[in-house]
């Protein structure tokens, strides 16, 4: 019995690890989908909010209409009282009382609409801030993931000494070796041509200050001095 309990526990543990591994492997995609879903929910909330704001505006206009109507009836009631027509003034007072009840109802409704609008606005604002924070996080995670993948690829294919890279590096070394050999052959050829044509010997004599050109400056100077003396 203990064996089977341990076996089931191990299976559950393996299943959880496998599930976590699957979730982690799809973590970025799932995270991005959650953010997209949140954005859609916010968009729907904003649309609903515009409806509530419209009702708030309607309630405001209704309050203005009722207040204006009440003021007009109050003026009429005063006119009736000025004429000592209390019965008519009483009827107008009943109408005013009816309008005031409706006015109070509209004021309560507008307050409720206003409070709801402000509450939802704050929630939307906070949710937008959280979405931006999550987008920054996922951007950093994706960047880190790409860098790590690049580093892993370099380690595996370049520093790891894969057969393809080893062959490529050997080929590169062979090319460099051939290029050096070609440069050496060209330099040797130039040296040989100079020696065979006598240029090498002349260059050596010239560098040592020996030869026809070596005393030319002195000869020209002496000639000029002699010409000056004769003149």
C-alpha positions in Angstrom: 0.0 0.0 0.0 2.8 2.4 0.9 4.5 1.6 -2.4 1.4 2.6 -4.4 0.9 5.8 -2.4 4.5 6.8 -3.1 4.0 5.9 -6.8 0.9 8.0 -7.1 2.6 10.9 -5.3 5.5 10.6 -7.7 3.2 10.6 -10.7 1.4 13.7 -9.5 4.7 15.4 -8.9 5.9 14.5 -12.3 2.6 15.7 -13.8 2.9 19.0 -12.0 6.4 19.5 -13.2 5.5 18.6 -16.7 2.5 21.0 -16.6 4.7 23.8 -15.2 7.3 23.1 -17.9 4.6 23.4 -20.6 3.3 26.6 -19.1 6.8 28.1 -18.8 7.6 27.2 -22.4 4.4 29.0 -23.5 4.7 31.6 -20.8 5.4 34.6 -23.0 2.6 33.8 -25.4 0.1 33.2 -22.5 1.2 36.4 -20.8 0.7 38.4 -24.1 -2.7 36.8 -24.5 -3.7 37.8 -21.0 -2.6 41.4 -21.7 -4.6 41.4 -24.9 -7.7 40.1 -23.0 -7.2 42.8 -20.4 -7.0 45.5 -23.1 -10.3 44.2 -24.7 -12.0 44.2 -21.2 -10.8 47.8 -20.7 -12.1 48.8 -24.1 -15.5 47.2 -23.2 -15.5 49.0 -19.8 -14.8 52.3 -21.5 -17.7 51.8 -23.9 -20.0 51.0 -21.0 -18.7 54.0 -19.1 -19.6 56.4 -22.0 -23.2 55.1 -21.6 -23.2 56.0 -17.9 -21.6 59.4 -18.6 -24.4 60.0 -21.1 -27.0 59.3 -18.5 -25.2 61.6 -16.1 -25.4 64.4 -18.7 -29.1 63.6 -19.3 -29.8 63.8 -15.5 -28.0 67.2 -15.4 -30.1 68.6 -18.2 -33.2 67.3 -16.6 -32.2 69.0 -13.3 -31.8 72.3 -15.2 -35.2 71.9 -16.8 -36.9 71.1 -13.6 -35.2 74.0 -11.7 -36.3 76.3 -14.5 -39.9 75.0 -14.5 -40.1 75.3 -10.7 -38.9 78.9 -10.9 -41.6 79.7 -13.5 -44.3 78.1 -11.3 -43.1 79.9 -8.2 -43.4 83.2 -10.2 -46.9 82.2 -11.2 -47.8 81.2 -7.6 -46.6 84.6 -6.4 -48.7 86.3 -9.0 -51.8 84.4 -7.8 -51.1 85.4 -4.2 -50.7 89.0 -5.4 -54.3 88.7 -6.7 -55.4 87.1 -3.4 -56.2 83.9 -5.4 -55.0 81.5 -2.7 -56.8 78.5 -4.3 -55.0 79.0 -7.6 -51.7 79.5 -5.7 -52.4 76.3 -3.8 -52.8 74.4 -7.1 -49.5 75.8 -8.3 -47.9 74.9 -5.0 -49.0 71.3 -5.6 -47.4 71.3 -9.0 -44.2 72.8 -7.6 -44.1 70.1 -4.9 -44.5 67.4 -7.5 -41.7 68.9 -9.6 -39.4 69.2 -6.5 -39.9 65.5 -5.8 -38.9 64.7 -9.4 -36.0 67.2 -9.0 -34.7 65.4 -5.9 -34.9 62.1 -7.7 -32.9 63.4 -10.6 -30.3 64.9 -8.3 -29.8 61.6 -6.4 -29.5 59.8 -9.8 -27.0 62.3 -11.0 -24.9 61.9 -7.8 -25.0 58.1 -8.2 -24.0 58.4 -11.9 -21.2 60.8 -11.0 -19.8 58.6 -8.3 -19.9 55.5 -10.5 -18.2 57.4 -13.3 -15.4 58.6 -11.1 -15.0 55.1 -9.6 -14.8 53.4 -13.0 -12.5 56.0 -14.3 -10.0 55.4 -11.5 -10.3 51.6 -12.0 -9.6 52.1 -15.7 -6.7 54.4 -15.0 -5.1 51.9 -12.6 -5.7 49.0 -15.0 -4.0 50.9 -17.8 -1.0 51.5 -15.5 -0.8 47.8 -14.7 -1.0 46.9 -18.3 1.9 49.2 -19.2 3.8 47.7 -16.3 3.2 44.2 -17.5 4.1 45.2 -21.1 7.4 46.5 -19.8 8.0 43.3 -17.9 7.2 41.1 -20.9 9.4 43.3 -23.1 12.3 42.7 -20.7 11.6 39.0 -20.5 11.5 38.7 -24.3 14.7 40.7 -24.7 16.5 38.6 -22.0 15.2 35.4 -23.6 16.5 36.4 -27.1 19.9 37.3 -25.6 20.1 34.0 -23.8 19.1 32.1 -27.0 21.8 34.0 -28.9 24.4 33.2 -26.2 23.3 29.6 -26.2 23.6 29.4 -29.9 27.1 30.9 -29.8 28.1 28.4 -27.1 26.8 25.5 -28.9 27.9 26.3 -32.4 31.0 28.5 -32.0 32.5 28.0 -28.6 31.2 24.5 -28.3 33.3 23.3 -31.2 30.6 21.9 -33.5 31.8 20.0 -36.5 30.6 22.7 -38.9 32.3 25.5 -37.0 35.5 23.5 -36.6 35.5 22.8 -40.4 34.8 26.5 -41.1 37.6 27.6 -38.7 40.1 25.2 -40.3 39.1 26.4 -43.7 39.7 30.0 -42.6 43.1 29.1 -41.3 44.0 27.5 -44.6 42.9 30.6 -46.5 45.0 32.8 -44.3 48.0 30.4 -44.7 47.7 30.5 -48.5 47.4 34.3 -48.5 50.6 34.5 -46.4 52.4 32.1 -48.7 51.3 34.2 -51.7 52.6 37.4 -50.0 55.9 35.7 -49.3 56.3 34.5 -52.9 55.6 38.0 -54.2 58.2 39.6 -51.9 60.8 36.9 -52.8 60.1 37.5 -56.5 60.6 41.2 -56.2 63.9 40.6 -54.3 65.1 38.2 -56.9 64.3 40.5 -59.8 66.2 43.3 -58.1 69.3 41.2 -57.6 69.3 39.8 -61.1 68.9 43.2 -62.7 71.6 44.8 -60.6 69.2 47.2 -58.9 69.9 45.6 -55.6 73.6 46.3 -55.7 73.1 49.9 -56.9 70.7 50.5 -54.1 73.2 49.2 -51.6 76.0 51.4 -53.0 73.7 54.4 -53.0 72.7 53.8 -49.4 76.4 53.6 -48.5 77.1 56.9 -50.3 79.2 55.2 -53.0 78.8 55.8 -56.7 78.4 58.4 -59.3 75.5 60.1 -57.6 77.2 60.2 -54.2 79.6 63.1 -55.1 77.2 64.9 -57.5 76.2 67.5 -54.9 79.9 68.2 -54.0 80.9 68.4 -57.7 78.1 70.9 -58.5 79.0 73.1 -55.5 82.7 73.1 -56.5 81.8 74.0 -60.1 79.6 76.9 -59.0 82.4 78.2 -56.7 85.0 78.0 -59.6 82.6 79.8 -62.0 82.1 82.6 -59.4 85.9 83.1 -59.1 86.5 83.4 -62.8 83.7 85.9 -63.1 
